[in-house]
Amino acid sequence: MAEVTKDMRIGDILAINELIAPFLMQNGMGCVYCPASQEESLEEACEVHGIDPDALAEDLNDVIREYAEAQKEAEAGGKTD
């Protein structure tokens, strides 16, 4: 599982999981799909929007972790022995 850091580019972060873009947008970063934002680091984007990059990276990692756990549970529930 990928770990989000504040030094990562927005484009790379968005590629990790389909839940990331809506999460970022709900947290004040409505321009995540803007071509210019794709090359910005999470820290640079947070600076523009007045958001704490460390807290946002931690929250993103929580979302990714919860999604991965839900996927594992769903896969385990669908298996038959």
C-alpha positions in Angstrom: 0.0 0.0 0.0 1.3 3.4 -1.0 2.0 5.9 1.8 1.1 9.5 1.0 3.6 12.2 2.0 3.5 15.9 1.7 6.3 15.8 -0.9 4.3 13.7 -3.3 2.8 15.3 -6.4 -1.0 15.6 -6.6 -1.1 13.6 -9.8 0.7 10.7 -8.2 -1.5 10.8 -5.1 -4.7 10.8 -7.3 -3.4 7.7 -9.0 -3.3 5.7 -5.8 -7.0 5.4 -5.2 -10.3 6.6 -6.6 -11.5 7.9 -3.3 -8.7 10.5 -3.0 -10.0 13.1 -5.4 -13.4 13.4 -3.7 -11.7 13.4 -0.3 -9.4 16.2 -1.3 -12.3 18.2 -2.8 -14.3 17.8 0.4 -11.4 19.1 2.3 -11.0 22.4 0.5 -9.0 21.4 -2.6 -11.6 21.8 -5.3 -9.0 22.2 -8.1 -7.4 18.7 -7.9 -8.3 18.0 -11.5 -6.7 21.3 -12.8 -3.8 20.4 -15.0 -1.5 22.8 -13.2 -2.2 21.1 -9.8 -1.1 17.7 -11.1 2.6 18.7 -10.8 2.3 20.5 -7.4 3.3 18.7 -4.3 0.7 18.1 -1.6 2.5 20.6 0.6 2.4 23.3 -2.2 -1.3 22.7 -2.8 -2.0 22.9 0.9 -0.1 26.1 1.2 -2.3 27.7 -1.4 -5.5 26.6 0.3 -4.4 27.2 3.9 -4.4 23.5 4.9 -2.0 21.7 7.2 -0.1 19.3 4.8 1.0 16.9 7.6 -2.6 16.5 8.9 -4.0 16.1 5.4 -1.4 13.4 4.5 -2.3 11.6 7.7 -6.0 11.8 6.9 -5.3 10.6 3.3 -3.4 7.6 4.6 -6.3 6.8 7.0 -8.7 6.8 4.0 -6.4 4.6 1.9 -6.0 2.2 4.8 -9.7 2.0 5.6 -10.5 1.4 1.9 -7.9 -1.4 1.7 -9.3 -3.1 4.8 -12.9 -2.8 3.4 -11.7 -4.4 0.2 -10.0 -7.3 2.0 -13.2 -7.9 4.1 -15.3 -7.8 0.9 -13.0 -10.3 -0.8 -12.9 -12.6 2.2 -16.7 -12.5 2.5 -17.1 -13.5 -1.1 -14.9 -16.6 -0.9 -16.3 -20.1 -0.5 -14.4 -23.0 0.8 
